Amino acid sequence: SKLADCSIFYYVPQLKANGTNITTQIPVVYILETLARKLYAYTEG
């Protein structure tokens, strides 16, 4: 089934410290929020 109109694929290397996964998604969230703001500004003219 299709859940979205488009997909954005990315790779984030997995980081571990003392056996705990400390990989962050913050850079990906920043990119998505920036794209959303630009799209909103573009559509509002």
KOLNUZA-593330 format. One record per atom (N, C-alpha, C, CB): residue in three letters; atom name; y, x, z. Coordinates in nm, 4 decimals, always signed. Each point is the difference from the previous one (the first is absolute). Glycine has a CB too. Layout:
<fivos>
  resn  name         Y         X         Z
   ALA    CA         Y         X         Z
...
</fivos>
This chain:
<fivos>
  resn  name         Y         X         Z
   SER     N   -0.1187   +0.0835   +0.0000
   SER    CA   +0.1187   -0.0835   +0.0000
   SER     C   +0.1246   +0.0877   +0.0000
   SER    CB   -0.1245   -0.1825   +0.1212
   LYS     N   +0.2306   +0.1289   -0.1734
   LYS    CA   +0.1255   +0.0740   -0.0113
   LYS     C   +0.0923   -0.0397   +0.1152
   LYS    CB   -0.0240   +0.0128   -0.2527
   LEU     N   +0.0630   +0.0849   +0.3353
   LEU    CA   +0.0847   -0.0272   +0.1150
   LEU     C   +0.1464   +0.0335   -0.0248
   LEU    CB   -0.1961   +0.0434   +0.1433
   ALA     N   +0.2251   +0.0350   -0.2469
   ALA    CA   +0.1377   +0.0417   -0.0258
   ALA     C   +0.0252   +0.0050   -0.1499
   ALA    CB   +0.0037   +0.1324   +0.2142
   ASP     N   +0.1236   -0.1387   -0.2509
   ASP    CA   +0.0382   +0.0102   -0.1407
   ASP     C   -0.0108   +0.1433   -0.0513
   ASP    CB   +0.1528   -0.1946   +0.0318
   CYS     N   -0.1329   +0.2908   +0.0574
   CYS    CA   -0.0121   +0.1407   -0.0393
   CYS     C   -0.0559   +0.0796   +0.1172
   CYS    CB   +0.1936   -0.0216   -0.1627
   SER     N   -0.2493   +0.1355   +0.1312
   SER    CA   -0.0555   +0.0886   +0.1021
   SER     C   +0.0684   +0.1351   -0.0090
   SER    CB   -0.2219   -0.1201   -0.0071
   ILE     N   +0.2455   +0.1802   +0.1227
   ILE    CA   +0.0579   +0.1343   +0.0056
   ILE     C   -0.1017   +0.0882   +0.0709
   ILE    CB   +0.2424   -0.0869   +0.0033
   PHE     N   -0.2950   +0.1828   -0.0752
   PHE    CA   -0.0992   +0.0902   +0.0560
   PHE     C   +0.0674   +0.1296   +0.0429
   PHE    CB   -0.1801   -0.1017   -0.1445
   TYR     N   +0.1360   +0.1575   +0.2544
   TYR    CA   +0.0567   +0.1249   +0.0498
   TYR     C   -0.1078   +0.0754   +0.0770
   TYR    CB   +0.2323   -0.1020   +0.0130
   TYR     N   -0.2062   +0.2293   +0.0067
   TYR    CA   -0.0928   +0.0836   +0.0754
   TYR     C   +0.0757   +0.0662   +0.1142
   TYR    CB   -0.1427   +0.0405   -0.2056
   VAL     N   +0.0919   -0.0551   +0.3262
   VAL    CA   +0.0556   +0.0669   +0.1172
   VAL     C   -0.1150   +0.0776   +0.0630
   VAL    CB   +0.1802   -0.1805   +0.0395
   PRO     N   -0.1664   +0.3128   -0.0289
   PRO    CA   -0.1093   +0.0766   +0.0599
   PRO     C   -0.0204   -0.0389   +0.1467
   PRO    CB   +0.0485   +0.1898   -0.1581
   GLN     N   -0.1735   -0.1973   +0.1986
   GLN    CA   -0.0323   -0.0381   +0.1367
   GLN     C   +0.0210   +0.1194   +0.0928
   GLN    CB   -0.1663   -0.1713   -0.0832
   LEU     N   +0.2420   +0.1496   +0.1900
   LEU    CA   +0.0258   +0.1045   +0.0991
   LEU     C   -0.0661   -0.0381   +0.1314
   LEU    CB   +0.2187   +0.0602   -0.1117
   LYS     N   -0.2814   +0.0382   +0.1761
   LYS    CA   -0.0651   -0.0253   +0.1282
   LYS     C   +0.0437   +0.1046   +0.1016
   LYS    CB   -0.1975   -0.1042   -0.1170
   ALA     N   +0.2138   +0.0594   +0.2413
   ALA    CA   +0.0311   +0.0886   +0.1115
   ALA     C   -0.0966   -0.0334   +0.1132
   ALA    CB   +0.2466   +0.0185   -0.0672
   ASN     N   -0.3248   +0.0768   +0.1063
   ASN    CA   -0.1005   -0.0195   +0.1054
   ASN     C   -0.0908   -0.1194   -0.0292
   ASN    CB   +0.1594   +0.1001   +0.1643
   GLY     N   -0.1954   -0.1163   -0.2911
   GLY    CA   -0.0899   -0.1073   -0.0393
   GLY     C   +0.0662   -0.1356   -0.0189
   GLY    CB   -0.1722   +0.1230   +0.1192
   THR     N   +0.3046   -0.1306   -0.0986
   THR    CA   +0.0730   -0.1260   -0.0150
   THR     C   +0.0743   -0.0010   -0.1322
   THR    CB   +0.0239   -0.0204   +0.2492
   ASN     N   -0.0371   -0.0882   -0.3229
   ASN    CA   +0.0686   -0.0134   -0.1277
   ASN     C   +0.1488   -0.0224   +0.0260
   ASN    CB   -0.2088   -0.0942   -0.1098
   ILE     N   +0.2939   +0.1857   +0.0621
   ILE    CA   +0.1451   -0.0124   +0.0194
   ILE     C   +0.0721   -0.0157   -0.1339
   ILE    CB   -0.0173   +0.1384   +0.2092
   THR     N   -0.0549   -0.1879   -0.3086
   THR    CA   +0.0589   -0.0230   -0.1314
   THR     C   +0.1048   -0.1098   +0.0116
   THR    CB   -0.2137   +0.0720   -0.1162
   THR     N   +0.3300   -0.0503   +0.0555
   THR    CA   +0.1073   -0.0989   +0.0074
   THR     C   +0.0199   -0.0704   -0.1334
   THR    CB   +0.1102   +0.1366   +0.1771
   GLN     N   -0.0692   -0.2606   -0.1711
   GLN    CA   +0.0319   -0.0781   -0.1190
   GLN     C   +0.1513   -0.0139   -0.0166
   GLN    CB   -0.2171   -0.1248   +0.0242
   ILE     N   +0.2946   +0.1916   +0.0603
   ILE    CA   +0.1458   -0.0145   -0.0035
   ILE     C   +0.0590   +0.0345   -0.1365
   ILE    CB   +0.0042   +0.0534   +0.2426
   PRO     N   -0.0434   +0.0565   -0.3093
   PRO    CA   +0.0579   +0.0267   -0.1327
   PRO     C   -0.0271   -0.1121   -0.1001
   PRO    CB   -0.0277   +0.2427   +0.0453
   VAL     N   -0.0883   -0.3014   -0.0397
   VAL    CA   -0.0350   -0.1085   -0.0922
   VAL     C   +0.0845   -0.1234   +0.0293
   VAL    CB   -0.2350   +0.0892   -0.0189
   VAL     N   +0.2523   -0.1222   +0.1455
   VAL    CA   +0.0821   -0.1154   +0.0376
   VAL     C   +0.1436   +0.0216   -0.0449
   VAL    CB   -0.1492   -0.0457   +0.1974
   TYR     N   +0.2010   +0.1682   -0.1814
   TYR    CA   +0.1361   +0.0316   -0.0449
   TYR     C   +0.0147   -0.0242   -0.1506
   TYR    CB   +0.0206   +0.1708   +0.1846
   ILE     N   -0.1161   -0.1244   -0.2624
   ILE    CA   +0.0055   -0.0182   -0.1459
   ILE     C   -0.0023   -0.1486   -0.0350
   ILE    CB   -0.1160   +0.2217   -0.0339
   LEU     N   +0.0277   -0.2978   +0.0962
   LEU    CA   -0.0089   -0.1434   -0.0287
   LEU     C   +0.1280   -0.0736   +0.0389
   LEU    CB   -0.2471   +0.0125   +0.0347
   GLU     N   +0.3049   +0.0217   +0.0802
   GLU    CA   +0.1237   -0.0650   +0.0431
   GLU     C   +0.1159   +0.0366   -0.0919
   GLU    CB   -0.0826   +0.0020   +0.2364
   THR     N   +0.0880   +0.1225   -0.2819
   THR    CA   +0.1052   +0.0421   -0.0923
   THR     C   -0.0121   -0.0744   -0.1323
   THR    CB   +0.0058   +0.2262   +0.1089
   LEU     N   -0.1267   -0.2367   -0.1611
   LEU    CA   -0.0212   -0.0753   -0.1237
   LEU     C   +0.0397   -0.1468   +0.0171
   LEU    CB   -0.1866   +0.1569   -0.0610
   ALA     N   +0.1518   -0.2154   +0.1738
   ALA    CA   +0.0335   -0.1406   +0.0248
   ALA     C   +0.1507   -0.0198   +0.0056
   ALA    CB   -0.2148   -0.0286   +0.1251
   ARG     N   +0.2870   +0.1196   -0.0584
   ARG    CA   +0.1464   -0.0109   +0.0074
   ARG     C   +0.0635   +0.0135   -0.1377
   ARG    CB   -0.0066   +0.0932   +0.2318
   LYS     N   -0.0412   +0.0019   -0.3109
   LYS    CA   +0.0557   +0.0193   -0.1344
   LYS     C   -0.0279   -0.1209   -0.0888
   LYS    CB   -0.0300   +0.2480   +0.0244
   LEU     N   -0.0890   -0.3028   -0.0146
   LEU    CA   -0.0339   -0.1183   -0.0780
   LEU     C   +0.0869   -0.1185   +0.0410
   LEU    CB   -0.2352   +0.0841   -0.0243
   TYR     N   +0.2555   -0.1015   +0.1533
   TYR    CA   +0.0843   -0.1090   +0.0492
   TYR     C   +0.1434   +0.0166   -0.0505
   TYR    CB   -0.1457   -0.0217   +0.2050
   ALA     N   +0.2006   +0.1439   -0.1957
   ALA    CA   +0.1364   +0.0257   -0.0474
   ALA     C   +0.0100   -0.0244   -0.1504
   ALA    CB   +0.0328   +0.1688   +0.1839
   TYR     N   -0.1350   -0.1320   -0.2576
   TYR    CA   -0.0012   -0.0191   -0.1455
   TYR     C   -0.0011   -0.1487   -0.0357
   TYR    CB   -0.1211   +0.2189   -0.0268
   THR     N   +0.0415   -0.2961   +0.0979
   THR    CA   -0.0107   -0.1425   -0.0324
   THR     C   +0.1209   -0.0795   +0.0479
   THR    CB   -0.2471   +0.0217   +0.0130
   GLU     N   +0.3188   +0.0289   +0.0869
   GLU    CA   +0.1193   -0.0681   +0.0494
   GLU     C   +0.1222   +0.0319   -0.0857
   GLU    CB   -0.0957   +0.0069   +0.2307
   GLY     N   +0.0849   +0.0981   -0.3142
   GLY    CA   +0.1018   +0.0355   -0.0973
   GLY     C   +0.1222   +0.0592   +0.0564
   GLY    CB   -0.0853   -0.1739   -0.1322
</fivos>
